[in-house]
Amino acid sequence: MGYGEEYGSKKRGVQGQIRGIGLEGEKDVKEAQAWIDANGHAYRFMVRNARRLHRKGYVSANYLVNMVRNELHVKVKNGWSPALARIMENDFPDLKGAFRMYKSQSDGFV
């Protein structure tokens, strides 16, 4: 049983959000996208590993963030994990459903 099932985390939101009003989730998505643009090699590394891990089960975005830090020595904020997972799902249809996602302030901004 995962953390979400154990402690009753709320399911992921699917409603779109109003952009441009300065919400933290929008800021996280913009910052994560800027990081992707500046670190394309690290993002591709995350995508490759997400695909590999998805064949074995669900993928942890936080684990991917730590892989980038430990193996590529690229800085990335922990707080971007939810945004990065949502961006990856949006960019790569084969990763749709690969991440076990719960409610996040990033919901609706990707």
Kinemage of the C-alpha trace (Angstrom):
@kinemage 1
@onewidth
@group {chain A} dominant
@subgroup {mainchain}
@vectorlist {calphas} color= white
{ca met a 1} P 0.000 0.000 0.000
{ca gly a 2} L 1.356 3.398 -0.954
{ca tyr a 3} L 1.504 6.554 1.127
{ca gly a 4} L -1.565 8.003 -0.585
{ca glu a 5} L -3.746 5.014 0.162
{ca glu a 6} L -2.405 4.734 3.699
{ca tyr a 7} L -2.946 8.352 4.696
{ca gly a 8} L -5.879 9.291 2.468
{ca ser a 9} L -4.269 11.827 0.130
{ca lys a 10} L -6.785 13.469 -2.158
{ca lys a 11} L -7.000 12.324 -5.766
{ca arg a 12} L -5.508 14.437 -8.511
{ca gly a 13} L -7.583 17.382 -9.722
{ca val a 14} L -8.557 17.556 -13.391
{ca gln a 15} L -10.129 20.997 -13.512
{ca gly a 16} L -8.281 23.677 -15.464
{ca gln a 17} L -6.989 26.710 -13.609
{ca ile a 18} L -7.046 30.406 -14.413
{ca arg a 19} L -3.582 31.393 -15.544
{ca gly a 20} L -1.836 34.617 -14.708
{ca ile a 21} L -3.153 35.278 -11.216
{ca gly a 22} L 0.065 34.327 -9.447
{ca leu a 23} L -0.797 30.976 -7.888
{ca glu a 24} L 2.051 28.834 -6.561
{ca gly a 25} L 1.151 25.904 -8.814
{ca glu a 26} L 1.430 28.068 -11.902
{ca lys a 27} L 4.795 29.346 -10.689
{ca asp a 28} L 6.033 25.761 -10.146
{ca val a 29} L 4.967 24.707 -13.645
{ca lys a 30} L 6.656 27.749 -15.219
{ca glu a 31} L 9.854 27.175 -13.249
{ca ala a 32} L 9.859 23.457 -14.087
{ca gln a 33} L 9.350 24.258 -17.783
{ca ala a 34} L 12.225 26.767 -17.669
{ca trp a 35} L 14.389 24.087 -16.036
{ca ile a 36} L 13.447 21.650 -18.823
{ca asp a 37} L 14.351 24.233 -21.467
{ca ala a 38} L 17.744 24.833 -19.818
{ca asn a 39} L 18.446 21.159 -19.019
{ca gly a 40} L 17.057 19.206 -21.964
{ca his a 41} L 19.567 16.389 -21.484
{ca ala a 42} L 18.437 15.887 -17.870
{ca tyr a 43} L 14.756 15.951 -18.885
{ca arg a 44} L 15.389 13.353 -21.618
{ca phe a 45} L 17.216 11.252 -18.990
{ca met a 46} L 14.132 11.491 -16.750
{ca val a 47} L 11.824 10.492 -19.614
{ca arg a 48} L 13.992 7.485 -20.563
{ca asn a 49} L 14.024 6.294 -16.968
{ca ala a 50} L 10.302 6.951 -16.520
{ca arg a 51} L 9.608 4.713 -19.516
{ca arg a 52} L 11.921 2.016 -18.167
{ca leu a 53} L 10.397 2.144 -14.689
{ca his a 54} L 6.846 2.256 -16.046
{ca arg a 55} L 7.345 -1.214 -17.524
{ca lys a 56} L 7.786 -2.445 -13.929
{ca gly a 57} L 4.914 -0.456 -12.393
{ca tyr a 58} L 4.172 3.108 -11.446
{ca val a 59} L 6.885 5.784 -11.538
{ca ser a 60} L 7.887 8.147 -8.742
{ca ala a 61} L 8.669 11.642 -10.023
{ca asn a 62} L 10.614 12.287 -6.842
{ca tyr a 63} L 12.791 9.258 -7.587
{ca leu a 64} L 13.482 10.643 -11.074
{ca val a 65} L 14.465 14.005 -9.587
{ca asn a 66} L 16.914 12.261 -7.271
{ca met a 67} L 18.321 10.206 -10.160
{ca val a 68} L 19.064 13.426 -12.060
{ca arg a 69} L 20.778 14.873 -8.998
{ca asn a 70} L 22.804 11.790 -8.160
{ca glu a 71} L 23.724 10.536 -11.617
{ca leu a 72} L 23.946 13.734 -13.688
{ca his a 73} L 24.758 16.182 -10.874
{ca val a 74} L 22.120 18.619 -12.115
{ca lys a 75} L 20.269 20.782 -9.595
{ca val a 76} L 16.486 20.453 -9.513
{ca lys a 77} L 13.982 21.439 -6.817
{ca asn a 78} L 11.993 18.744 -4.994
{ca gly a 79} L 8.922 20.956 -5.200
{ca trp a 80} L 8.884 20.620 -8.983
{ca ser a 81} L 8.289 16.854 -8.881
{ca pro a 82} L 4.492 17.127 -9.285
{ca ala a 83} L 4.853 19.667 -12.099
{ca leu a 84} L 7.503 17.569 -13.867
{ca ala a 85} L 5.292 14.461 -13.699
{ca arg a 86} L 2.361 16.376 -15.195
{ca ile a 87} L 4.546 17.900 -17.908
{ca met a 88} L 5.951 14.467 -18.820
{ca glu a 89} L 2.463 12.989 -19.063
{ca asn a 90} L 1.431 15.882 -21.282
{ca asp a 91} L 4.531 15.692 -23.508
{ca phe a 92} L 4.626 11.905 -23.852
{ca pro a 93} L 1.273 10.101 -24.225
{ca asp a 94} L 2.927 6.723 -23.536
{ca leu a 95} L 3.585 7.956 -19.965
{ca lys a 96} L -0.083 8.786 -19.339
{ca gly a 97} L -0.978 7.025 -16.105
{ca ala a 98} L 2.640 6.112 -15.347
{ca phe a 99} L 2.754 8.337 -12.272
{ca arg a 100} L 0.620 7.831 -9.186
{ca met a 101} L -0.565 11.386 -8.681
{ca tyr a 102} L -2.497 13.020 -5.922
{ca lys a 103} L -3.834 16.517 -5.492
{ca ser a 104} L -1.179 19.138 -6.183
{ca gln a 105} L -1.055 22.876 -6.569
{ca ser a 106} L 0.262 22.179 -10.099
{ca asp a 107} L -3.012 20.561 -11.177
{ca gly a 108} L -4.628 22.330 -14.096
{ca phe a 109} L -1.627 24.417 -15.186
{ca val a 110} L -0.007 21.997 -17.636
